[in-house]
Amino acid sequence: MNNITTHPSDTVSAVSWVSYLLHLVVAIAAVVPGIHASVFLLIVAFIADMVMQGDASGSYQESHYTWRLKSVVWASVLYLITSPLFLLLYVPGWAAWALISLWFLYRIVKGMLALSGRRAV
């Protein structure tokens, strides 16, 4: 993103951090056995990202909002596509979901690191 011309507002930055934290809770719960987090947290973060994305336009934050939205959409699609594996072959289903969850966690951590450096992701 080369055309970053504005600085994000405090609200845009605060919502971005809260959203990343909600994503992180869900991502960690997805990869650590025995920890459960509600998908409700992810829905709240997703809606906040959709609402605030326009306010982040033109700043490095814009890429973070897009990054999180795409991460959730892709993870959801991949979970849906691989869900039939549970009906046919239980172990491959869990393996597929574990890989998707690790990929999602990676994207959240990568985004948080970029955000902490006030860089586009």
Backbone as CSV, one residue per row, in Angstrom:
resi,resn,N_x,N_y,N_z,CA_x,CA_y,CA_z,C_x,C_y,C_z
1,MET,0.858,-1.167,0.000,0.000,0.000,0.000,0.902,1.227,0.000
2,ASN,1.096,1.837,-1.122,2.026,2.952,-1.261,1.371,4.306,-1.087
3,ASN,0.070,4.388,-1.218,-0.611,5.672,-1.189,-1.217,5.975,0.170
4,ILE,-0.460,5.755,1.219,-0.954,6.040,2.563,-0.773,7.533,2.803
5,THR,-1.896,8.211,2.964,-1.833,9.662,3.069,-2.329,10.195,4.394
6,THR,-3.080,9.407,5.125,-3.653,9.915,6.358,-3.229,9.061,7.540
7,HIS,-3.341,9.663,8.707,-3.106,8.922,9.949,-4.462,8.467,10.474
8,PRO,-4.516,7.251,10.975,-5.800,6.762,11.475,-6.209,7.502,12.748
9,SER,-7.500,7.595,12.951,-7.998,8.210,14.177,-7.730,7.290,15.358
10,ASP,-7.847,7.829,16.550,-7.672,7.017,17.753,-8.714,5.904,17.810
11,THR,-9.919,6.198,17.358,-10.985,5.198,17.366,-10.659,4.053,16.414
12,VAL,-10.195,4.384,15.225,-9.828,3.359,14.239,-8.722,2.477,14.809
13,SER,-7.747,3.083,15.439,-6.639,2.319,16.026,-7.106,1.455,17.189
14,ALA,-7.932,2.003,18.047,-8.428,1.242,19.201,-9.277,0.055,18.756
15,VAL,-10.170,0.277,17.819,-11.015,-0.815,17.318,-10.148,-1.876,16.645
16,SER,-9.112,-1.451,15.957,-8.218,-2.400,15.303,-7.545,-3.311,16.331
17,TRP,-7.051,-2.742,17.412,-6.421,-3.551,18.457,-7.419,-4.483,19.126
18,VAL,-8.598,-3.973,19.439,-9.621,-4.818,20.067,-9.994,-5.966,19.131
19,SER,-10.142,-5.655,17.855,-10.482,-6.688,16.888,-9.391,-7.752,16.820
20,TYR,-8.130,-7.325,16.744,-7.034,-8.302,16.720,-7.042,-9.162,17.980
21,LEU,-7.303,-8.561,19.139,-7.330,-9.329,20.382,-8.460,-10.352,20.384
22,LEU,-9.628,-9.967,19.889,-10.740,-10.921,19.791,-10.392,-12.059,18.827
23,HIS,-9.800,-11.700,17.688,-9.367,-12.718,16.730,-8.338,-13.652,17.382
24,LEU,-7.421,-13.067,18.138,-6.363,-13.857,18.769,-6.933,-14.850,19.777
25,VAL,-7.895,-14.431,20.576,-8.529,-15.331,21.542,-9.151,-16.520,20.812
26,VAL,-9.868,-16.243,19.754,-10.518,-17.315,18.989,-9.466,-18.200,18.317
27,ALA,-8.420,-17.598,17.756,-7.380,-18.366,17.065,-6.631,-19.272,18.032
28,ILE,-6.294,-18.774,19.217,-5.594,-19.599,20.198,-6.495,-20.728,20.666
29,ALA,-7.750,-20.418,20.904,-8.696,-21.456,21.330,-8.856,-22.539,20.271
30,ALA,-8.679,-22.162,19.016,-8.829,-23.140,17.932,-7.655,-24.109,17.855
31,VAL,-6.494,-23.715,18.362,-5.318,-24.583,18.239,-4.887,-25.222,19.558
32,VAL,-5.397,-24.751,20.678,-5.017,-25.315,21.973,-6.153,-26.208,22.476
33,PRO,-5.886,-27.492,22.627,-6.923,-28.410,23.101,-7.450,-28.006,24.487
34,GLY,-8.729,-28.104,24.646,-9.339,-27.828,25.937,-9.745,-26.389,26.159
35,ILE,-9.314,-25.494,25.290,-9.702,-24.094,25.418,-10.818,-23.826,24.417
36,HIS,-11.861,-23.198,24.884,-13.000,-22.921,24.015,-13.291,-21.430,24.026
37,ALA,-13.518,-20.889,22.867,-13.935,-19.493,22.737,-15.141,-19.474,21.818
38,SER,-16.003,-18.576,22.074,-17.226,-18.485,21.291,-16.946,-17.849,19.933
39,VAL,-17.581,-18.401,18.919,-17.507,-17.800,17.596,-18.155,-16.409,17.628
40,PHE,-18.944,-16.155,18.665,-19.563,-14.841,18.857,-18.489,-13.742,18.904
41,LEU,-17.348,-14.026,19.518,-16.258,-13.043,19.574,-15.780,-12.685,18.168
42,LEU,-15.685,-13.692,17.331,-15.245,-13.477,15.952,-16.279,-12.684,15.166
43,ILE,-17.541,-12.960,15.413,-18.612,-12.222,14.727,-18.594,-10.756,15.140
44,VAL,-18.408,-10.498,16.432,-18.325,-9.114,16.916,-17.157,-8.392,16.244
45,ALA,-16.000,-9.042,16.198,-14.825,-8.437,15.571,-15.055,-8.210,14.076
46,PHE,-15.667,-9.173,13.421,-15.933,-9.065,11.982,-16.856,-7.884,11.687
47,ILE,-17.913,-7.743,12.468,-18.847,-6.625,12.270,-18.148,-5.295,12.544
48,ALA,-17.366,-5.230,13.605,-16.619,-3.997,13.910,-15.681,-3.644,12.762
49,ASP,-15.014,-4.650,12.206,-14.111,-4.403,11.078,-14.865,-3.894,9.854
50,MET,-16.025,-4.475,9.602,-16.817,-4.025,8.450,-17.277,-2.575,8.638
51,VAL,-17.696,-2.244,9.844,-18.203,-0.899,10.129,-17.073,0.136,10.065
52,MET,-15.912,-0.194,10.590,-14.818,0.772,10.708,-13.893,0.816,9.497
53,GLN,-14.029,-0.117,8.594,-13.104,-0.186,7.452,-13.061,1.121,6.666
54,GLY,-14.196,1.725,6.433,-14.235,2.980,5.685,-13.509,4.105,6.392
55,ASP,-13.581,4.132,7.720,-12.890,5.166,8.492,-11.377,5.010,8.423
56,ALA,-10.902,3.814,8.123,-9.465,3.555,8.037,-8.914,3.838,6.639
57,SER,-9.788,4.149,5.715,-9.389,4.361,4.321,-8.291,5.414,4.199
58,GLY,-7.262,5.072,3.437,-6.170,5.999,3.183,-5.056,5.948,4.209
59,SER,-5.223,5.129,5.237,-4.176,5.001,6.250,-3.638,3.567,6.231
60,TYR,-2.542,3.361,6.939,-1.995,1.991,7.010,-2.992,1.025,7.645
61,GLN,-3.918,1.554,8.437,-4.922,0.721,9.091,-5.872,0.058,8.080
62,GLU,-6.051,0.684,6.941,-6.956,0.119,5.927,-6.558,-1.320,5.591
63,SER,-5.256,-1.554,5.452,-4.793,-2.904,5.120,-5.089,-3.890,6.247
64,HIS,-5.061,-3.423,7.477,-5.344,-4.310,8.615,-6.814,-4.730,8.645
65,TYR,-7.689,-3.781,8.368,-9.118,-4.121,8.336,-9.397,-5.116,7.219
66,THR,-8.828,-4.885,6.056,-8.993,-5.804,4.929,-8.389,-7.168,5.253
67,TRP,-7.218,-7.174,5.872,-6.508,-8.402,6.246,-7.359,-9.269,7.168
68,ARG,-7.938,-8.643,8.194,-8.751,-9.407,9.140,-10.033,-9.921,8.489
69,LEU,-10.679,-9.077,7.701,-11.907,-9.511,7.034,-11.636,-10.688,6.102
70,LYS,-10.586,-10.585,5.310,-10.233,-11.683,4.398,-9.849,-12.944,5.163
71,SER,-9.161,-12.774,6.283,-8.758,-13.931,7.083,-9.976,-14.703,7.571
72,VAL,-10.968,-13.995,8.071,-12.176,-14.645,8.586,-12.953,-15.310,7.456
73,VAL,-13.092,-14.603,6.342,-13.847,-15.166,5.219,-13.158,-16.425,4.696
74,TRP,-11.847,-16.351,4.473,-11.134,-17.522,3.954,-11.160,-18.687,4.935
75,ALA,-10.963,-18.406,6.212,-11.008,-19.484,7.204,-12.397,-20.124,7.224
76,SER,-13.425,-19.301,7.168,-14.798,-19.833,7.163,-15.042,-20.721,5.955
77,VAL,-14.626,-20.265,4.792,-14.799,-21.055,3.568,-14.026,-22.368,3.671
78,LEU,-12.792,-22.293,4.163,-11.992,-23.519,4.289,-12.580,-24.485,5.303
79,TYR,-13.091,-23.968,6.420,-13.754,-24.844,7.397,-14.979,-25.517,6.774
80,LEU,-15.762,-24.752,6.030,-16.952,-25.319,5.392,-16.589,-26.383,4.362
81,ILE,-15.581,-26.102,3.552,-15.165,-27.047,2.516,-14.659,-28.348,3.130
82,THR,-13.941,-28.244,4.242,-13.348,-29.442,4.838,-14.269,-30.133,5.850
83,SER,-15.379,-29.521,6.191,-16.271,-30.136,7.186,-16.799,-31.519,6.781
84,PRO,-17.025,-31.809,5.499,-17.463,-33.173,5.148,-16.440,-34.255,5.511
85,LEU,-15.180,-33.878,5.686,-14.177,-34.866,6.081,-14.510,-35.502,7.426
86,PHE,-15.184,-34.751,8.284,-15.569,-35.297,9.584,-16.586,-36.422,9.438
87,LEU,-17.427,-36.308,8.426,-18.436,-37.341,8.202,-17.826,-38.596,7.589
88,LEU,-16.815,-38.395,6.749,-16.211,-39.518,6.049,-15.005,-40.089,6.787
89,LEU,-14.116,-39.221,7.156,-12.854,-39.641,7.784,-12.532,-38.672,8.917
90,TYR,-12.760,-39.085,10.122,-12.662,-38.209,11.288,-11.267,-37.588,11.454
91,VAL,-10.217,-38.393,11.399,-8.860,-37.895,11.636,-8.433,-36.877,10.571
92,PRO,-8.632,-37.136,9.280,-8.276,-36.113,8.294,-9.069,-34.812,8.482
93,GLY,-10.282,-34.922,8.966,-11.072,-33.725,9.238,-10.417,-32.865,10.301
94,TRP,-9.999,-33.518,11.399,-9.316,-32.768,12.460,-7.994,-32.205,11.965
95,ALA,-7.271,-32.962,11.157,-5.985,-32.483,10.629,-6.196,-31.247,9.757
96,ALA,-7.207,-31.286,8.908,-7.496,-30.138,8.042,-7.862,-28.918,8.878
97,TRP,-8.707,-29.119,9.878,-9.116,-27.991,10.719,-7.945,-27.458,11.542
98,ALA,-7.054,-28.325,11.965,-5.871,-27.886,12.704,-4.988,-27.009,11.822
99,LEU,-4.804,-27.417,10.573,-3.994,-26.614,9.647,-4.639,-25.262,9.360
100,ILE,-5.937,-25.262,9.181,-6.652,-23.997,8.949,-6.521,-23.102,10.175
101,SER,-6.661,-23.661,11.346,-6.564,-22.888,12.582,-5.168,-22.308,12.773
102,LEU,-4.143,-23.091,12.459,-2.768,-22.585,12.550,-2.535,-21.466,11.542
103,TRP,-3.056,-21.631,10.338,-2.944,-20.585,9.316,-3.622,-19.303,9.801
104,PHE,-4.802,-19.426,10.401,-5.535,-18.275,10.910,-4.744,-17.593,12.035
105,LEU,-4.201,-18.381,12.940,-3.391,-17.833,14.029,-2.180,-17.092,13.475
106,TYR,-1.522,-17.683,12.480,-0.372,-17.027,11.831,-0.766,-15.661,11.282
107,ARG,-1.892,-15.591,10.585,-2.321,-14.319,9.987,-2.619,-13.270,11.056
108,ILE,-3.199,-13.695,12.167,-3.509,-12.744,13.231,-2.220,-12.225,13.868
109,VAL,-1.290,-13.109,14.165,-0.029,-12.688,14.770,0.752,-11.791,13.813
110,LYS,0.800,-12.165,12.552,1.509,-11.343,11.561,0.890,-9.942,11.494
111,GLY,-0.424,-9.869,11.492,-1.095,-8.581,11.458,-0.823,-7.757,12.702
112,MET,-0.846,-8.402,13.869,-0.589,-7.693,15.124,0.838,-7.139,15.157
113,LEU,1.781,-7.908,14.658,3.166,-7.431,14.621,3.303,-6.212,13.714
114,ALA,2.656,-6.245,12.563,2.690,-5.094,11.661,2.001,-3.896,12.302
115,LEU,0.872,-4.138,12.963,0.144,-3.041,13.611,0.978,-2.419,14.728
116,SER,1.685,-3.237,15.481,2.504,-2.684,16.566,3.624,-1.802,16.031
117,GLY,4.054,-2.063,14.791,5.057,-1.222,14.152,4.445,-0.109,13.306
118,ARG,3.130,0.041,13.393,2.378,1.044,12.623,2.673,0.947,11.123
119,ARG,2.689,-0.322,10.654,2.927,-0.601,9.240,1.700,-1.275,8.646
120,ALA,1.543,-1.107,7.362,0.508,-1.850,6.641,0.913,-3.325,6.646
121,VAL,-0.094,-4.173,6.599,0.188,-5.610,6.578,0.141,-6.117,5.156
